[in-house]
Amino acid sequence: MSVFFHTLRCDAARLSQRKPDEIGVIHLLMKLVNPRFLPVFLIRLAAAVWRHTLFKPFGLLLTWLNLLLFGVECTPRCQIGPGLMLPHTSGTVIGAVSIGTNATIFQGVTLGAREADLGFTAETRPEVGDNVIIGAGAKVLGGIKLGNGSQIGANAVVIENVPENGVAVGIPAKVVKVLDNV
């Protein structure tokens, strides 16, 4: 359970622009009324509950609640590192295999398979590295990888791997530059 709270503290810290060890229980409780934090909390809670066979239905229920309240559909199967930030949530679909630490995902983003994959086949879904920023409306589709520190432009359609610190824009997205070590 301590991993769960540590992860929540990291999520709240990014939103508060503080260090995780500065985030206490009271601060976490106050964040639960924040529309930028509550969807992340529901994602975390759904994933934690879903991992226990007996409680899987409750994990799915929390996933649906998040979709109804905030427009965020996130599979509880996605492994998401600490520090997730969703500045705006409407229309966000997270069907990736994994998302690293300190990812920022804007509204209208889709991370998922290229074709309908209701069985969640890991090979057909993207993997997102650490410190990745995905702009509003971007679509990241297929069994591809977004390298650490990569940035995806708004409305880009990414169907190929993006290298570490790569900046990808366009339809289909192309890497237009690789940033110096950030």
C-alpha positions, -999 to +999 in steps of 0.1 A: +000+000+000+029+023+006+038+022-031+002+033-039+005+064-016+040+072-028+028+072-064-001+094-054+022+118-037+044+120-068+013+127-089+001+154-065+037+169-063+038+174-101+005+192-100+015+213-070+051+219-083+065+206-051+086+176-040+068+144-032+081+144+004+063+178+009+029+162+001+011+149+032-022+132+037-041+165+042-027+178+009-037+146-009-072+148+005-075+184-006-063+174-041-093+150-044-115+180-053-091+191-081-104+181-116-068+176-127-060+152-098-092+132-092-091+115-126-055+104-119-065+092-085-093+071-101-068+056-126-045+047-097-073+032-076-088+012-105-054-003-113-047-012-076-081-028-072-080-046-106-048-064-097-067-085-071-088-111-088-117-109-064-120-071-069-115-068-107-151-058-112-147-028-089-116-018-109-137-018-141-164+001-123-139+028-113-127+029-149-163+036-161-168+062-134-137+080-146-150+079-181-184+093-171-171+120-148-140+132-166-140+117-201-109+096-193-109+060-204-078+042-190-074+005-189-064-007-154-039-030-172-016-001-181+014+001-159+019+039-151+049+053-133+046+080-106+042+116-116+013+113-141-002+146-151-034+151-170-037+189-173-071+185-192-089+152-195-118+153-219-117+126-245-085+109-233-081+072-240-052+054-224-048+019-237-011+016-236+010-012-222+030+011-200+037+048-193+069+059-175+074+084-147+065+121-151+044+117-182+022+146-193-009+137-214-032+165-227-068+162-237-081+142-266-050+119-267-054+083-277-028+057-268-039+023-282-040-004-308-043+004-345-072-020-348-099-030-324-082-051-297-107-058-270-085-086-255-057-062-248-028-077-267+004-061-254+022-063-287-004-041-304-002-013-279+023+016-273+049+019-246+056+054-233+089+063-217+098+086-188+093+124-190+072+122-222+048+150-232+019+141-255+001+172-270-036+177-272-054+154-298-024+133-305-029+096-315-002+071-306-012+038-322+003+003-324+031-016-307+055+013-308+078+030-283+080+067-273+115+072-260+124+089-227+120+127-230+102+125-263+076+152-272+046+145-294+030+175-310-007+184-309-029+163-333+001+142-344-006+106-355+023+085-343+026+051-359+064+046-357+089+046-328+101+080-315+137+081-302+148+094-268+143+132-267+127+131-302+101+157-312+074+142-335+048+162-353+024+158-383+002+132-399+017+107-400+041+120-374+078+124-383+106+132-359+116+167-367+144+170-342+161+153-313+167+176-284+200+177-266+200+159-233+174+177-214 
